[in-house]
């Protein structure tokens, strides 16, 4: 558990993964490439969790983060990064079963109408799947610090689960299976998730009524950075050598799941006629949720970019995102084999795209001169991660 304790006087390393349902295949593809480069440097047993002090993930990103940091029976990560996409190809069609285009016509009508009165998917498969895989593993057991945002619909406030917070008390030490289901419970798509934690010492309990963390932080990068600053303010010994508000001591990799900005699917002319129902569900999409998730992700990237650029260390922050998805590819529940293969191809293509950074004046991505493509940037990133880990090992 080398990454669990932050190396004194060294950069804090952060991996952040956006929410996006089936589109988790895109960051899964990128992580497989990164981990393969780490294995080239440090051997075939190298795993992503060995190199990051903090792994933050929302919704599908929380599921990926859990896969990378939850321990198996040998005390190593449960999944290698190369296994993420295989997991999605196997299980997403069962989490988001696609309505047959043929078959029983009345049954299709009933299924379509049911979308207006209940979640589109019953969530039974993802609940049973996470319970089967993760059993009773809790967030305190992760191999590095894991942060997963959720939103409590009863309290109407975000609830951030993190490995560090468990030190405050057992009531935040929830099962990873419950956290994953909660952070993935996207409104209109999957049902909200209720569970209770208990402190075996005091007998105290705490109940949670959770929906998708994406409504608060679809891009959890800022949550991770805020967590670091909060731990510094609390004089956490792990962060003693980190100066407050010093981005030069952070190395952050933020992975998006893709957006369909250039498709320009919505417009004011049409939206001006929408009522509550059409804002909730329109043409196979959920406009209100799209707006929340994209706005959340973009605002975080804008703030984090400004944070790093203000310290003249923009290279310490690498955001890999594709804003050119088609309408079909951008659907969080499009689990057809054709679309999942397309998402994997998008991830591979994204590796070859030039490093792009958000323009702080326009808010749009533009090519960053002199930084090469994302693949080259990840190779450099892997080298920094490897060198840092070796220094840590030598310093122990």
Secondary structure, 3 states (H helix, E strand, C coil): CHHHCCCCCCCEEEEEECCCHHHHHHHHHHHHHHHHHHHHHHCCCCCHHHCCCEEEECCHHHHHHHHHHCECCCCCECCCHHHHHHHHHHHHHHHCCCCCCCCCHHHHHHHHHHCCCCCCCCCHHHHHHHHHHHCCCEHHHCCCEEEEEEEECCCCEEEEEECHHHHHCHHHCCEHHHHHHHHCCCCCCCCCEEEEEECCCCCCEEEEEEECCHHHHCCCHHHHHHHHHHHHHCCCHHHCCCCCCCHHHEEEEEECCCCCHHHCCCCHHHHCCCCHHHHHCECCECHHHHHHHHHHHHHHHHHHHHHHHCCCCHHHEEEECCCCCCCCCCCCCCCCHHHHHHHHHHHHHHHHCECEEECCCCCCEEECCCCCEHHHHHHHHHHHHHHHHHHHHHHC
